[in-house]
Amino acid sequence: MSPAFITLEGIDGSGKSTQAALLAAALEHAGASVCHLREPGGTTISENIRALLLDPDNTKMGTTCELLLYEAARAQLVHEVIAPALAAGKTVICDRFYDSTTAYQAFAGGLDRDRVRLANELAVDGVHPTLTLVFDLPVEAAAHRAAGRGAADRMEAKGIAYQRRVAEGFHALAAEEPARVRLVDASGTPSEVHARALAIVREAVSL
């Protein structure tokens, strides 16, 4: 397949991390050289920032601080891993990217979308996803799944109303950029969801 940059998005508990691993394995089986990453994270610096962002003890963290930390982690990941991988002809699969920032910090957190867009552009330095899959699941069902994973991190602990605004943000992005941002029905078994996601990837990316 031609090198591609595919990002996976969704509210907490939507199953996107499981789907990222399944998609990476499927594309490797198809002969692609795959770089599988998560956000925030993927480098030593970015993982350290992730720990700050998700620590449930950091209750005083404001949304602007949140935004800038996410962008710092993203900038390092793009610089250190994503841009070099794409330049080397690899396909990059990333569990979250800048659409999460728009959905969480702008739509749910209330920050100005233009400011968030500019911050995203600064962090990615011209590196944009080829395709974005948004795993779409009712907020209550996603919350039930997330609860089964144990103690909530700082973002998960923001509650159902917050997650509902995040979901609305992802739907708005899919409506605004339908060629890139595609909704995937995340109900059913992991294998059923994977089949839906893979069909969209096969349609959108040369395999």
N, C-alpha and C positions, 0 to 999 in steps of 0.2 A: 504494500500500500504506500501511497505518497505520505510523507511526513505530515502530521496534523497535530494541532493543539486542542485537546478536548477537555472541557471542564465539566464537573458534575456539581449540581447545586440542589438545594432543598432545605426545608425547615429541619430542625433537630428531630431525629427519630424517623426521618423519611426513608432511610435505608441507603442513602447515596454512598456511604463509605464501603458497604458490602458490594454495591454495584460497581464502584470504581475498581475494586479488586477483580471482580468477575470480568469486567470489560478489558482490563489490562491483560488478563490471562487469555482471553479470547483473541485479542489482537496479536499477542505473542504467538499463539498457535497458528494464526494466519500468516505468520512470517515477518511481522513488524518488529523493529527494535523499539521497545517501549520503556519510557521513563515514567514511573508511577510515583506521584507526590501527593502531599496534603498541605492544606493551608489553614491557619498559619503553621509553618514548619518547613521541613525539608533541608534546612542547613542548621549548623550549630547556633548561629545567631538567631535565626527565625524560630527555632524550637525554644530558645530561652525566652523570647518575646511571647510565644504561645503560652508558656507557663504563667507569665504575668497576666495575660488576658483572661485565661480560663480559671485562675485561682478564685474559688468562691469567697475567700477572705478579703478580696479586693473590692469590697462593696462601695467604696467611695469613688471608684473610677468613673469619670464623666464620659459622655459620648464622644466629645472631641478628642480626649486622650485615647479612647478606644480606637477611633478612626486612625489617628496618627501611628499608633502601635501596629495596627493591622497593615497599614501602608509601608511601614518600615520593614516588617517581616516579609511582605510581598516584594519590595524592591530588592532585598537581599536574595530572595529565592530566584527572581528573574535574572539578576546579575550573575549569580553563582551557578545556577543549575538550568533554568528553563531556556534562556537564550542560547547558551552553549549546546544544549541537547538538540534544539531545533536546528541550529547551524550544522550539527553533525548528522542531520538527516533522521533523527529519532522522532517517534510519535510520543507526545507528552500527554499523560492522563493526570489531571489535577483535581483532587477532592477539595472543592471550593476555589474561587478566585474572586475577581473584583465585583461580580454580580452579587455575591454575598454582602459585600460592603455596602452596595447601593440598597439592597433589601433590608439589611439589619440597621445600619447607621443612618440612612436617609429615610426610608419608608417607615421603619419601626422606631428608630431613635430620634427622628425629627430634624436631622441636620439638612441644610440646604442641598438640594440635589446637584446644583451646578458646582458647589464647592466640593462635594464628594466626587463628582466626575473629574474635576481638575486634579484632586488628590490621587485618584486612580490613574489618571494619565501620567502623572509625574512618576508614580511607582513602577509602572509597567514599561515605560520608555519605548513605546511603539510595539510592544509584544501583546497581541490580542488573540483570543481563542478563535479557532476555526469553527467550532461547534460547542454549544453549551446545552447540556441535558439537565432539566429541572425535574426532580422526582417529586411528583405531586400526590399528596396524601392529605386527607382531612386532618385538621390540627389535633382533634381529640384522639384519633388513631395513632398519630405520630407521638403524642405525649404518652400514650399507653406503652408504646414500644420503647421510648426513651426511659421511662420509669423502670423498665425491666433491666436496664444496664447498671443500675445502682445510683449512687449519689450524683446529683446534678452539678455540672460545672457552672461558672458564673453566668454564662450566656443562657444556658438551659433554665436556670433559676429565675429568669425574668418573667416566666409565666405564659399562660395560654393566650391572653390578649396580645401580648408582645409577639408571640409566634404567629398569631392570626394576621397581624400587620406585615410581618415578614412574608408570609404566604401571598398576601395581596401584592406586595412589591414584586415578587417573582412572576406573578401573573401579569402584572403591568409590563415588566421587561419582555416577557414572551410576546405580548401584544405589540410592543414597540419594535421589536427586532425578530420577526417570525422566521427569517431565514437562518438566523444563528441560534436563537434561544428556543428550544423545543421542550414542551411539556411531555413527561412520561408518566403514565398511570402507574403509581407505586403500590397499588393494592395487589394482594395475591402473594404467592410464594416468591422467594428470591429468583428462582429460575424463570418464572413467568415474567417478572419485571425485567430480568436480564434479556429475555427474548425480545421484548418490546424495545428496549434501549438499543440492542444490537441491530435491529431492523432499521432504526433511525440512523445509526452510524453508517450502515451499509449504503443507505440512500444518499447520505450527505457527504461521505468521504470515500475516495477511491480505494477499494480493498482489492 
